[in-house]
Amino acid sequence: MAAPNRTAPNRPGRPSLLLSPNSVLANALLRTIDLLRPRVHAARPARIEFVVGTQINGAPHLGTNLVQTAAFLLAKTARREFSIDTVVRFGALDNAPHEVVLDPETHHAYQQTYYHALGKDQVAALIDTYYTQFFNSLSEATDTDYVVETYTDQQATPGFRAEFLRTLERLESLRWWMAPSHGTVHIRIPCPGCGWAEKRADRTKLARLDEDGATFTAVCLDHGSYETHIDPEDDQPYLDLATLYRNLVKERALGRDGDTLHVDDEGRRLGLRLPTRRRRSRRTRHPGSADADADLHAPGARADRGEAVQVVAA
């Protein structure tokens, strides 16, 4: 069988163009850590933070545990290779849908998050049941500290909410990147009476945006129309964003921390696969050779170091 055509048809006066270039980095890397090497040398990080984001919706499957384990192993290797403090941050996504119902009249879907269905104490118990012992063992095995942060706590911070308000100024241009199929960004602001929100935000609208914040209107399945106001200095109402939008706001908010370089990755996206024995099999996230480390962390160079590296795995 003939090889597939990988060039565009020739046009008079124009050379053929490659349609499917090889943009995979696998052949250029010896170890996974090399992905971050250029960024680390440019940023001169002071600390590395690996963030593992996981939906708190029951017992984790094997893939989730593998990515979490990889985060601790990468933290250990990065600390060893770069003499940089490392920590794992467990992002517990307690805004995962606990229940979804369909309005029989309008066919709009409504959802209630784990946080709204269970409450903060039961979410903490869920984390303790399925993750605490596992994370403690990983922490001990890799000599790496970890912290736990729920999405509920994250969305309530002034930095997250202020960054969300900034994105609303460009919502018209952002919405097709956040929701390429229909252009409707999923901004869910649960009903203050019952905690339910439209799953796809079909009737959740931005009514006003000014220096005081943003006002949204929405429709509850049981309580009808309601209006809410988002103020960066107030942790209410609850702000539930779909994954792409949540990541955008989170990354922008974290990027304002001058001490941290944030590198978002999911295990699936990075393709964390073990190198073969023929390759030098140390894989991590952070840069490397001894000479490079000596330059990067030599006395006097620390003044240029203002960032830490954060790797998000979900």
C-alpha positions as CSV (number, residue, x, y, z in Angstrom):
1,M,0.0,0.0,0.0
2,A,1.3,3.4,-0.9
3,A,2.4,5.7,1.9
4,P,-0.2,8.3,2.9
5,N,0.1,11.7,1.3
6,R,1.5,14.1,3.9
7,T,1.8,17.2,1.7
8,A,-0.7,19.6,0.4
9,P,-1.3,19.5,-3.4
10,N,1.1,21.6,-5.3
11,R,-0.1,24.9,-6.6
12,P,1.6,27.0,-9.3
13,G,4.4,29.0,-7.8
14,R,4.0,27.5,-4.3
15,P,5.9,24.6,-2.7
16,S,3.9,21.8,-1.2
17,L,3.3,22.3,2.6
18,L,3.6,19.6,5.2
19,L,0.2,18.9,6.7
20,S,1.1,16.6,9.5
21,P,4.5,17.5,11.0
22,N,6.0,15.5,13.8
23,S,5.4,17.7,16.8
24,V,5.9,14.8,19.3
25,L,8.8,15.5,21.6
26,A,9.5,11.8,22.4
27,N,12.5,11.5,20.2
28,A,14.0,14.7,21.5
29,L,13.8,13.6,25.2
30,L,15.9,11.3,27.3
31,R,13.6,11.7,30.3
32,T,10.2,13.2,31.1
33,I,11.9,15.9,33.3
34,D,13.5,17.3,30.2
35,L,10.2,18.8,29.3
36,L,10.7,21.4,32.0
37,R,14.4,21.9,31.6
38,P,14.3,25.0,29.4
39,R,11.7,26.6,31.6
40,V,13.5,25.9,34.8
41,H,16.8,27.3,33.4
42,A,15.0,30.4,32.3
43,A,13.0,30.9,35.5
44,R,15.6,29.9,38.1
45,P,12.9,28.5,40.4
46,A,13.2,28.6,44.1
47,R,10.6,25.9,44.8
48,I,8.8,23.2,42.9
49,E,5.1,22.4,43.5
50,F,3.4,19.4,42.0
51,V,-0.4,19.6,42.0
52,V,-2.5,16.5,41.6
53,G,-6.1,17.4,40.8
54,T,-8.7,14.7,41.5
55,Q,-12.4,14.7,41.5
56,I,-13.7,13.6,44.9
57,N,-16.5,11.4,43.7
58,G,-15.7,8.0,45.2
59,A,-12.9,5.5,45.3
60,P,-10.0,6.4,42.9
61,H,-9.2,4.1,40.0
62,L,-5.7,2.8,39.3
63,G,-4.9,5.5,36.7
64,T,-5.6,8.2,39.3
65,N,-3.3,6.5,41.8
66,L,-0.6,6.1,39.2
67,V,-0.6,9.8,38.4
68,Q,-0.5,10.7,42.0
69,T,2.4,8.4,42.6
70,A,4.2,9.9,39.6
71,A,3.8,13.4,41.2
72,F,5.6,12.3,44.4
73,L,8.3,10.5,42.4
74,L,8.9,13.5,40.2
75,A,9.0,15.7,43.3
76,K,11.7,13.5,44.8
77,T,13.8,13.4,41.7
78,A,13.5,17.2,41.1
79,R,14.6,17.9,44.6
80,R,17.6,15.6,44.2
81,E,18.7,16.9,40.8
82,F,18.2,20.6,41.4
83,S,18.5,21.0,45.2
84,I,15.1,22.8,45.1
85,D,12.5,22.4,47.8
86,T,9.5,20.4,46.5
87,V,6.0,19.7,47.7
88,V,2.9,18.0,46.3
89,R,-0.4,19.8,46.4
90,F,-3.5,17.6,46.3
91,G,-6.3,19.5,44.6
92,A,-9.5,17.9,45.8
93,L,-12.2,18.8,43.3
94,D,-15.2,18.7,45.5
95,N,-17.2,20.5,42.8
96,A,-17.6,17.2,41.0
97,P,-21.3,16.5,40.2
98,H,-22.9,14.4,43.0
99,E,-26.3,14.2,41.2
100,V,-27.7,15.3,37.9
101,V,-31.4,15.7,37.1
102,L,-33.4,16.7,34.1
103,D,-36.2,19.3,34.1
104,P,-39.1,17.3,32.5
105,E,-40.6,20.5,31.1
106,T,-37.6,22.4,29.7
107,H,-35.1,19.5,29.5
108,H,-32.4,21.6,31.1
109,A,-30.0,19.5,33.2
110,Y,-29.3,20.5,36.8
111,Q,-26.5,19.3,39.0
112,Q,-25.5,19.4,42.7
113,T,-21.8,19.2,43.6
114,Y,-20.4,16.9,46.2
115,Y,-19.7,19.9,48.4
116,H,-23.3,21.1,48.3
117,A,-24.7,17.5,48.7
118,L,-22.4,16.4,51.5
119,G,-21.0,19.5,53.2
120,K,-17.5,20.3,54.1
121,D,-17.1,17.8,56.9
122,Q,-18.3,14.8,54.8
123,V,-16.0,15.9,51.9
124,A,-13.1,15.9,54.4
125,A,-14.1,12.4,55.5
126,L,-14.2,11.2,51.9
127,I,-10.7,12.6,51.3
128,D,-9.5,10.9,54.5
129,T,-11.1,7.6,53.6
130,Y,-9.7,7.3,50.1
131,Y,-6.6,9.4,50.0
132,T,-5.0,10.3,53.3
133,Q,-3.3,6.9,54.1
134,F,-2.2,6.5,50.5
135,F,-0.7,10.0,50.4
136,N,1.0,9.5,53.8
137,S,2.7,6.4,52.5
138,L,3.8,8.2,49.3
139,S,5.1,11.1,51.4
140,E,7.1,8.8,53.6
141,A,8.5,6.8,50.7
142,T,9.7,9.9,48.8
143,D,10.4,12.2,51.8
144,T,8.1,14.7,50.2
145,D,5.5,16.9,52.0
146,Y,2.0,17.4,50.7
147,V,-0.9,19.7,51.3
148,V,-4.6,19.3,50.6
149,E,-6.7,22.1,49.0
150,T,-10.3,21.6,48.0
151,Y,-11.8,23.5,45.0
152,T,-14.3,25.0,47.4
153,D,-11.5,26.6,49.3
154,Q,-9.7,27.7,46.1
155,Q,-12.7,29.4,44.5
156,A,-13.4,31.4,47.7
157,T,-9.9,33.1,47.6
158,P,-9.8,36.8,46.6
159,G,-7.1,36.0,44.0
160,F,-9.2,33.3,42.2
161,R,-12.3,35.5,42.2
162,A,-10.5,38.6,41.0
163,E,-8.9,36.7,38.2
164,F,-12.3,35.3,37.2
165,L,-13.7,38.8,37.0
166,R,-10.7,39.8,34.8
167,T,-11.5,37.0,32.3
168,L,-15.1,38.3,32.0
169,E,-13.8,41.4,30.3
170,R,-12.7,39.2,27.5
171,L,-15.5,36.6,27.7
172,E,-16.6,37.1,24.1
173,S,-13.2,36.2,22.7
174,L,-12.5,33.5,25.3
175,R,-15.8,31.6,25.1
176,W,-15.0,29.8,21.8
177,W,-11.7,28.5,23.3
178,M,-13.4,27.4,26.5
179,A,-16.4,25.9,24.7
180,P,-15.5,25.3,21.0
181,S,-18.7,23.3,20.2
182,H,-21.3,25.8,21.2
183,G,-19.6,28.9,22.7
184,T,-21.5,28.7,26.0
185,V,-19.0,28.8,28.8
186,H,-20.2,26.8,31.8
187,I,-20.3,29.3,34.6
188,R,-22.4,27.6,37.3
189,I,-23.5,29.7,40.3
190,P,-25.7,27.5,42.4
191,C,-29.1,28.7,43.6
192,P,-28.6,30.2,47.1
193,G,-31.7,28.4,48.3
194,C,-30.9,24.8,47.4
195,G,-27.4,24.6,45.9
196,W,-28.5,23.3,42.5
197,A,-27.2,24.9,39.3
198,E,-27.8,24.5,35.6
199,K,-25.2,21.9,34.4
200,R,-24.6,23.6,31.0
201,A,-25.3,27.2,32.2
202,D,-27.8,27.6,29.3
203,R,-29.7,30.3,31.2
204,T,-26.9,31.7,33.4
205,K,-26.2,35.1,32.0
206,L,-23.7,37.9,32.8
207,A,-26.0,40.8,33.5
208,R,-23.5,43.5,34.6
209,L,-19.7,43.9,35.0
210,D,-18.2,46.9,36.6
211,E,-15.6,48.0,39.2
212,D,-17.8,46.4,42.0
213,G,-17.8,43.0,40.4
214,A,-20.1,40.9,38.2
215,T,-23.9,40.2,38.5
216,F,-25.3,37.0,37.0
217,T,-28.9,35.9,36.5
218,A,-29.8,32.2,36.4
219,V,-32.8,30.0,36.7
220,C,-33.3,27.3,39.4
221,L,-35.4,24.2,38.9
222,D,-37.4,24.7,42.1
223,H,-37.0,28.4,42.9
224,G,-37.2,30.1,39.5
225,S,-35.1,33.1,38.5
226,Y,-32.4,34.5,40.8
227,E,-29.6,37.0,40.7
228,T,-26.2,36.7,42.3
229,H,-23.2,39.1,42.6
230,I,-19.5,38.1,42.5
231,D,-17.2,40.3,44.5
232,P,-13.5,39.4,44.9
233,E,-13.5,40.3,48.6
234,D,-16.5,38.1,49.4
235,D,-16.3,34.3,49.3
236,Q,-20.0,34.0,48.4
237,P,-21.8,33.0,46.2
238,Y,-20.2,29.7,45.2
239,L,-18.4,29.9,41.8
240,D,-18.4,26.5,39.9
241,L,-16.5,26.6,36.6
242,A,-16.2,23.8,34.0
243,T,-12.8,22.2,33.7
244,L,-11.2,24.3,31.0
245,Y,-12.4,27.6,32.4
246,R,-11.4,26.6,36.0
247,N,-7.9,25.8,34.8
248,L,-7.6,29.1,32.9
249,V,-8.6,31.1,36.0
250,K,-6.5,29.0,38.3
251,E,-3.4,29.3,36.2
252,R,-3.8,33.0,35.8
253,A,-4.2,33.4,39.5
254,L,-1.3,31.2,40.4
255,G,0.8,32.9,37.7
256,R,0.7,36.1,39.7
257,D,2.6,34.5,42.5
258,G,6.1,35.8,41.8
259,D,7.7,32.9,43.7
260,T,6.1,30.1,41.6
261,L,6.4,28.9,38.1
262,H,3.2,26.9,37.3
263,V,3.4,24.1,34.8
264,D,0.0,22.5,34.3
265,D,-0.1,19.0,33.0
266,E,-2.3,16.0,33.2
267,G,-0.8,12.5,33.2
268,R,-2.6,11.8,29.9
269,R,-1.4,14.9,28.2
270,L,2.3,14.5,29.2
271,G,2.3,10.8,28.3
272,L,4.2,9.7,31.4
273,R,5.7,6.5,30.3
274,L,8.7,4.7,31.7
275,P,11.8,4.9,29.6
276,T,13.4,1.6,28.4
277,R,16.6,0.4,30.1
278,R,18.6,1.4,27.0
279,R,17.8,5.0,27.8
280,R,19.1,6.5,30.9
281,S,16.2,5.7,33.0
282,R,15.8,8.6,35.4
283,R,12.6,10.5,34.6
284,T,11.4,13.5,36.4
285,R,10.1,16.9,35.8
286,H,13.1,19.0,36.5
287,P,16.3,19.9,34.8
288,G,19.5,18.6,35.1
289,S,23.1,18.0,34.9
290,A,25.4,18.6,37.8
291,D,27.2,21.4,36.0
292,A,23.9,23.1,35.2
293,D,22.7,22.7,38.8
294,A,25.9,24.3,40.0
295,D,25.3,27.3,37.8
296,L,21.6,27.5,38.5
297,H,22.0,27.5,42.3
298,A,25.4,29.0,42.7
299,P,25.7,31.7,45.4
300,G,24.8,35.0,43.8
301,A,22.4,33.5,41.3
302,R,19.7,33.2,43.9
303,A,18.7,36.9,43.5
304,D,17.4,35.9,40.0
305,R,15.4,33.0,41.4
306,G,11.8,34.0,41.9
307,E,9.7,31.1,40.8
308,A,8.8,27.6,41.7
309,V,7.6,25.0,39.3
310,Q,4.1,23.6,39.8
311,V,3.0,20.5,37.8
312,V,-0.7,19.8,37.8
313,A,-1.7,16.2,37.2
314,A,-5.3,15.1,37.0
